[in-house]
Amino acid sequence: MVIETDAAHTPGGLAQPSVSGPAGSLKGPLAFAIACFLIWGLAYGLLDVLNKHFQETLSISQADSAWLQIAYFGAYLLLSIPAGMLLHARGYKFGIVSGLAVTAIGALLFIPAAGAGAFLPFVGSMFVLAAGLCILETSADTYVNVLGDPAKASQRLNLAQSFNALGVFFGPLIGGTVFFSPTTTQALGGATRSIQIVYGLIAVGVILFALAVWRARLPETGLSDHGSAEGDVPALPLSKQPHFVAGVITQALYIGAQVGIGAYFINLVTHNWQGLTSQQGAFMLSLAAIGYLVGRFFATALLLKIRPRALLTAYGLINVVLTLVVAAGINIVSPVALIAVFFFMSTMFATIFALGTTGLGAATKRASSLMVMAIGGGVLLPWPMGRIADLYGANVAFLMPAVCFAVVAWYGWKGAGLGLKAEAK
């Protein structure tokens, strides 16, 4: 699963001209920035596999395993604004290297956590790792957005997000191969040793990449001044812009649904597909990630002909139906429906983001930063979904994402137009 961050925001209020110059001179810095997307995609792809792995190896409930997701997205909720302040004060290169350094520390903490053989140290390690990813994402997202012609920013972001999705695809493949294969686990020295090796290698790779970034020449710049003229300030404060307020709420609920779905994906498919192992469930999660990636490109093409609000409404309604099919617990059918959910989730973050920040003029920068904070909505659903799954079965828990997708559909239908003039809708 891919948590997308539209980088059309300015953490810390950066407002300098964007980088310009020969395209060739920007390819190196752009490549370094895009590589960061692969790193946090891989880290997130492993997260949902660990959820199921710890249920089996540490004998914890589905609700308790949700603390991994809470730690991960809680870091985003708490640190998005400080990360923006760091970026503003020290620049892109320092922000990227700092994010990589903290990420490496978080990965290294998995080594003693695995040795302790308890769940709580893993939760703490995940929070530190996610704190690094939050700093990294804030820096790299914004850097990709400004690194070149502003008119082509969306193309650069789409390219970068594709690498993010690629990382999410490889995460479950690696996790499934290492954590759910008795042969591989035994060859690595057991379940504890396998976690230590995987996260130790991640730490080494991140450190080497951080050193390469530190030695690289990365031009410092701020966002181009999009709509920041004083006369472009909206008449009302953000708290009185109903389409924005509704957008932030919708975004938080959508992210909550996306995270909850990923957290219990393996539980659901193994429960509703007779004979399916946890390893095969992890591989199916990779298949769902491919559907998400393909869905992004498909939606991009559709948006050339279909209004964003109409597409968001349609995709929201489709996912309501699909999650209800998942909740019905139909053998094989429910897992297939769950995979399809990923395809229709693909455009939701970016579309809600764009619709929610429409018509805000100079306040767009601050509004965008607050919209990014809505990623913290990932803490909302995992624990209650896990509790419902423990009491009534994994299928019933998917009624919660169905409600969230209904809100997404409403936002496309009505919410995104609240308070806007007819010509702006």
C-alpha positions in Angstrom: 0.0 0.0 0.0 1.2 3.3 -0.9 0.8 6.4 1.3 1.1 9.3 -1.4 2.1 12.8 -0.4 1.4 15.5 -2.9 4.4 17.8 -2.6 2.6 21.0 -3.7 3.1 22.3 -0.2 5.8 24.3 1.4 6.9 23.1 4.8 8.0 25.9 6.9 6.9 28.5 4.4 9.6 28.3 1.8 8.9 30.7 -1.0 12.0 31.1 -3.2 12.3 30.6 -7.0 12.4 27.0 -8.2 15.5 25.5 -9.6 16.1 26.3 -13.2 18.9 25.5 -15.6 19.9 22.8 -18.1 17.9 19.6 -17.7 21.0 17.6 -17.6 22.3 19.4 -14.5 19.2 18.5 -12.6 19.1 14.8 -13.4 21.5 13.8 -10.7 19.8 15.7 -7.8 16.4 14.4 -9.1 17.7 10.8 -9.2 18.8 11.1 -5.5 15.5 12.6 -4.5 13.4 10.0 -6.3 15.5 7.2 -4.8 14.2 8.3 -1.4 10.7 7.3 -2.5 11.8 3.7 -3.1 13.2 3.6 0.5 10.1 4.6 2.3 8.0 2.5 0.0 10.0 -0.5 0.9 9.8 0.3 4.6 6.0 0.7 4.4 5.7 -2.5 2.4 7.3 -4.4 5.2 5.1 -2.9 7.8 1.9 -4.8 7.0 3.9 -8.1 6.7 5.4 -7.5 10.2 1.9 -7.0 11.5 0.9 -10.6 10.7 4.4 -12.0 11.5 4.2 -10.7 15.1 0.7 -12.1 15.5 2.2 -15.5 14.8 5.6 -15.4 16.5 4.8 -13.3 19.5 1.2 -14.6 20.0 -0.4 -11.1 20.1 -3.9 -10.3 19.1 -4.9 -8.5 15.9 -5.8 -5.4 17.9 -2.4 -5.3 19.7 -0.5 -5.8 16.4 -2.1 -2.5 15.3 0.3 -0.6 17.5 2.8 -1.0 14.7 0.6 1.1 12.4 -0.2 3.5 15.3 3.5 4.1 15.9 4.2 4.5 12.2 1.5 7.1 11.5 1.7 8.6 14.9 5.2 9.7 14.0 3.8 11.5 10.9 1.1 13.1 13.0 3.5 14.5 15.6 6.5 15.3 13.4 5.2 16.7 10.1 5.4 20.3 11.3 8.8 20.0 13.0 10.1 18.3 9.8 8.9 21.3 7.8 10.6 23.7 10.2 13.8 21.7 9.9 13.6 21.8 6.1 13.0 25.6 6.2 15.9 26.2 8.6 18.6 23.9 7.1 17.6 23.1 3.5 16.8 20.1 1.4 20.1 18.3 1.6 20.3 18.5 5.3 16.6 17.4 5.6 17.2 14.4 3.3 20.4 13.3 5.1 18.8 13.8 8.5 15.8 11.7 7.5 18.0 8.9 6.2 20.1 9.0 9.4 17.1 8.7 11.7 15.6 6.0 9.5 18.9 4.0 9.8 18.8 4.4 13.6 15.2 3.1 13.6 16.2 0.1 11.5 19.2 -0.7 13.8 16.9 -0.5 16.8 15.1 -3.6 15.4 18.2 -5.6 16.2 18.0 -5.3 20.0 14.2 -5.3 19.8 14.3 -8.7 18.1 16.8 -9.9 20.7 14.4 -8.8 23.5 11.7 -11.0 22.1 8.9 -8.6 23.1 6.5 -6.6 21.1 6.9 -3.1 22.8 10.5 -2.6 21.7 9.4 -3.2 18.1 6.7 -0.5 18.5 9.4 2.0 19.7 11.7 1.0 16.9 9.0 1.5 14.4 8.2 5.0 15.7 11.9 6.0 15.4 12.1 4.6 11.9 8.9 6.3 10.8 10.1 9.6 12.3 13.1 9.4 9.9 10.8 8.6 7.0 8.6 11.6 7.9 11.6 13.9 7.7 12.8 12.2 4.5 9.4 12.4 2.9 8.8 16.0 3.7 12.2 16.9 2.3 12.3 14.7 -0.8 8.6 15.3 -1.8 9.1 19.0 -1.8 12.5 18.8 -3.5 11.1 16.8 -6.4 8.3 19.3 -6.8 10.7 22.3 -7.2 13.5 20.6 -9.0 12.9 22.0 -12.5 10.2 23.5 -14.6 7.1 24.2 -12.4 4.9 23.3 -15.4 6.3 19.7 -15.3 6.2 19.3 -11.5 3.2 16.8 -11.7 5.2 14.7 -14.1 8.2 14.5 -11.8 5.9 13.7 -8.8 4.2 10.9 -10.7 7.5 9.4 -11.7 8.7 9.6 -8.1 5.5 8.1 -6.7 5.9 5.2 -9.1 9.1 4.3 -7.4 7.3 4.6 -4.1 4.8 2.0 -5.3 7.7 -0.1 -6.5 9.1 -0.2 -3.0 5.7 -1.1 -1.6 5.6 -4.0 -4.1 9.0 -5.4 -3.0 8.3 -5.0 0.7 5.7 -7.9 1.0 7.8 -10.0 -1.4 10.9 -9.7 0.8 8.8 -10.1 4.0 6.9 -13.0 2.7 10.1 -14.8 1.5 12.0 -14.2 4.7 9.5 -14.1 7.5 6.9 -16.7 6.3 9.2 -19.3 4.8 10.3 -21.9 7.4 13.2 -22.9 5.2 14.6 -19.4 4.7 13.9 -18.5 8.4 15.8 -21.6 9.5 18.7 -20.9 7.1 19.0 -17.4 8.6 19.1 -18.7 12.2 15.5 -18.4 13.2 12.7 -15.8 13.4 14.7 -13.4 15.6 17.8 -13.6 13.5 15.8 -13.1 10.2 14.4 -9.8 11.5 17.8 -8.6 12.6 19.4 -9.5 9.2 16.7 -7.8 7.2 16.6 -4.6 9.1 20.4 -4.6 9.6 20.8 -4.7 5.8 18.2 -1.9 5.4 20.2 0.2 7.9 23.5 -0.4 6.1 21.9 0.4 2.7 20.3 3.6 4.1 23.6 4.7 5.7 25.5 4.2 2.4 22.9 6.1 0.5 23.0 8.9 3.1 26.8 9.2 2.6 26.3 9.4 -1.1 23.7 12.2 -0.8 25.9 14.1 1.6 28.8 14.0 -0.9 26.5 14.9 -3.8 25.9 18.4 -5.1 22.3 19.2 -4.5 21.2 22.8 -5.4 19.2 24.5 -2.6 16.0 26.2 -3.6 12.5 26.8 -2.4 9.1 26.4 -4.0 8.2 28.6 -6.8 5.7 31.2 -5.7 2.4 29.7 -6.7 -0.5 32.0 -6.0 1.2 33.9 -3.2 0.4 37.4 -4.3 -1.2 39.4 -1.5 -4.3 40.1 -3.5 -4.7 36.3 -3.9 -5.4 35.7 -0.2 -8.8 34.1 0.3 -11.4 36.3 2.1 -12.0 33.7 4.8 -9.5 31.9 7.1 -8.9 28.2 6.5 -11.1 27.2 9.4 -14.0 28.9 7.6 -13.3 27.2 4.2 -15.8 24.3 4.3 -14.4 22.5 1.3 -10.9 22.5 2.9 -12.1 21.4 6.4 -14.1 18.6 4.8 -11.1 17.7 2.7 -8.8 17.3 5.7 -11.4 15.2 7.5 -12.0 13.1 4.4 -8.2 12.7 3.8 -7.7 11.5 7.4 -10.5 8.9 7.1 -9.2 7.7 3.7 -5.7 7.2 5.0 -7.2 5.4 8.0 -9.1 3.1 5.6 -6.0 2.5 3.5 -3.8 1.7 6.5 -6.5 -0.6 8.1 -7.0 -2.5 4.9 -3.2 -3.1 4.5 -2.8 -4.1 8.2 -5.3 -6.9 8.0 -5.0 -7.8 4.4 -3.1 -11.1 5.1 -5.5 -12.0 7.9 -8.4 -11.5 5.5 -7.1 -13.4 2.5 -5.8 -16.4 4.5 -9.2 -16.6 6.3 -11.3 -16.5 3.2 -9.1 -18.6 0.8 -8.9 -22.2 2.0 -5.4 -23.5 2.1 -3.7 -20.1 1.5 -0.6 -19.6 3.7 0.6 -16.3 5.3 3.5 -16.3 2.8 1.1 -16.5 -0.1 -1.0 -13.8 1.5 2.0 -11.6 1.6 2.6 -12.2 -2.1 -1.0 -11.3 -2.8 -0.4 -8.0 -1.0 2.4 -7.4 -3.5 -0.1 -8.1 -6.3 -2.5 -5.6 -4.8 0.4 -3.1 -4.8 0.8 -3.6 -8.5 -3.0 -2.9 -8.9 -2.5 0.3 -7.0 0.4 1.3 -9.3 -1.5 0.5 -12.5 -4.6 2.3 -11.1 -2.6 5.5 -10.7 -1.6 5.5 -14.3 -5.1 4.6 -15.4 -6.7 7.3 -13.3 -4.2 9.9 -14.7 -5.4 9.0 -18.2 -9.1 9.2 -17.1 -8.6 12.6 -15.6 -7.9 14.0 -19.1 -11.6 13.3 -19.9 -13.4 13.1 -16.5 -13.7 15.8 -13.8 -11.8 14.9 -10.6 -14.9 15.2 -8.5 -16.8 12.7 -10.7 -13.9 10.2 -10.7 -13.5 10.5 -6.9 -17.3 9.9 -6.4 -17.3 6.9 -8.7 -14.2 5.3 -7.2 -15.5 5.9 -3.7 -18.8 4.2 -4.4 -17.1 1.3 -6.1 -14.9 0.7 -3.1 -18.0 0.9 -0.8 -19.4 -2.0 -2.8 -16.1 -3.9 -2.8 -15.5 -3.6 0.9 -19.0 -4.8 1.6 -18.2 -7.9 -0.5 -15.1 -8.3 1.6 -17.1 -8.0 4.8 -19.5 -10.7 3.5 -16.7 -13.3 3.8 -17.2 -15.1 0.5 -14.6 -17.7 -0.1 -12.1 -16.5 -2.8 -14.4 -13.8 -3.9 -13.7 -11.6 -0.9 -9.9 -11.7 -1.3 -10.2 -10.9 -5.0 -12.5 -8.0 -4.1 -10.0 -6.7 -1.6 -7.2 -6.7 -4.2 -9.5 -4.7 -6.5 -10.0 -2.1 -3.7 -6.3 -1.1 -4.1 -6.9 -0.3 -7.8 -9.7 2.1 -6.9 -7.8 3.7 -3.9 -5.0 4.7 -6.2 -6.1 8.2 -7.1 -7.9 9.1 -3.8 -5.1 10.8 -1.8 -3.9 13.1 -4.7 -7.5 14.0 -5.8 -8.7 14.8 -2.3 -5.5 16.8 -1.8 -6.1 18.8 -4.9 -9.8 19.4 -4.4 -9.3 20.4 -0.7 -6.7 23.1 -1.5 -8.5 24.6 -4.5 -9.2 28.3 -4.5 -7.2 29.2 -1.4 -4.6 31.5 -3.0 -1.7 32.3 -0.8 -3.1 30.1 2.0 -2.6 27.1 -0.3 0.9 26.5 1.2 -0.3 26.3 4.8 -3.4 24.4 3.8 -1.2 21.8 1.9 0.9 21.3 5.0 -2.2 20.6 7.1 -3.5 18.3 4.4 -0.2 16.3 4.6 -0.7 16.1 8.4 -3.9 14.2 7.6 -1.6 11.2 6.9 -1.7 10.9 10.7 -5.3 9.5 10.1 -3.5 6.2 9.7 -3.8 5.8 13.5 -7.6 5.9 13.4 -8.7 2.4 12.1 -6.0 -0.2 12.8 -6.8 -0.7 16.5 -10.6 -0.7 16.3 -10.5 -2.9 13.2 -8.2 -5.3 15.0 -10.5 -5.4 18.0 -13.5 -6.1 15.8 -11.5 -8.8 14.0 -10.6 -10.4 17.4 -14.2 -10.5 18.5 -16.2 -11.1 15.3 -13.8 -12.1 12.6 -11.6 -10.2 10.1 -14.4 -9.8 7.6 -16.6 -7.8 9.9 -13.8 -5.3 10.5 -13.9 -4.2 6.9 -17.2 -2.5 7.4 -15.2 0.4 8.9 -13.3 1.1 5.6 -16.7 0.9 3.8 -17.9 3.8 5.9 -14.7 5.8 5.1 -15.1 5.2 1.4 -18.7 6.4 1.6 -17.3 9.7 3.0 -14.8 9.9 0.1 -17.7 9.4 -2.3 -19.7 12.2 -0.6 -16.7 14.5 -0.7 -16.4 14.1 -4.5 -20.2 14.5 -4.9 -20.8 17.4 -2.5 -18.1 18.2 0.0 -15.5 19.4 -2.4 -17.9 22.1 -3.7 -18.9 23.5 -0.3 -18.3 27.2 -0.1 -16.8 27.5 -3.6 -18.2 29.7 -6.3 -19.8 27.9 -9.1 -17.0 28.6 -11.5 -14.4 27.2 -9.1 -16.1 23.9 -8.5 
